[in-house]
């Protein structure tokens, strides 16, 4: 991680903090209609970043953790209808 020294791999014993990345995070996708006698769901893995505030996570006052999908910049630009600003000169 020499190119981005502000990022580092952390031990899984460390508490989650806002901005942490989780690769291959399993996300449960419930069905549109849930039948109580037979509940099943799809699980999809995403690379995500933690959006919840670190202070809320440390105080354990949240019922849910907020995360966002991490997508490569060029993938977002190629799928967007917006003009590409391309600040990285790529």
N, C-alpha and C positions, 0 to 999 in steps of 0.2 A: 504493500500500500504506500510506497514511497511517493507516488505522484500526488496523492491526497493525504497529507500527514494528519489531517484533522479526523480522519476515519481510522478506526482500529477494530480488529476482531476482539470481542469481549467474551468472557466466560459465561456459560449459561447460568451460573449462580448469581451474576450481576442483575440488579433490578432493571427492568425496561425503562428507557428514557425516550422522550420526544425526539424524533429524528433517527432512532435506531432502525436498521434494516433487518428484516427477517426474510431470508431466501426460502422458497418452497414452503410457504406458510399454508397449512390446510385450511380451507374456508368451506363451511357447510352451506350448501345451497338447498333450502327446503323446497318441496314441491309446491305448486300453485294451490293445490287442494290437498289438505291433510285428512286422511281417514284414520281415526283413532285406533282401529283394530290392526292396521298395518302401516306403520310410518317408515318411510325410507327417504333418504336424501342423497344428493350427489355431493361429492367432495372434490374440489378443484384446488390445486396448489398455485399460489401467486407469490411473486416477490413483492413485499410490502414495506412501507415505512410507517413508523408509529406517529400518529397525529395527535394523540391525547397529550395533554400537558404533563410534564414530568412531576410537577408538584402534586397534581391530582393522583398520579400513579403512585407516588411515594406515600401519600396519605391513605391510599386504598379507599377513596371515597366514591369511586366510579363503579357502576354496574356493568358498563361496557367499555371496551377498549376501541378507540377509533384508529383505523389504519387506512392507508391509500395504496393503490396499485402503483408499482414503480415501472415506468415505461421508458425505453430509450428515447432521447430527444428526437432523433431522426425518424423514428417510427411514428411519433406523435405528429410531426410535420407532414409525413407522407400520407397519413390518414385524415388530415385536417383539411377543411375547405378554406382555412385562413391562409393568407400569404406567409411564406416562410421568411422569418427575419434572419435566421442563420447567424447568430452572434459568435459561433465558434469557427466560422470560416471553413466549414466542412462541405 
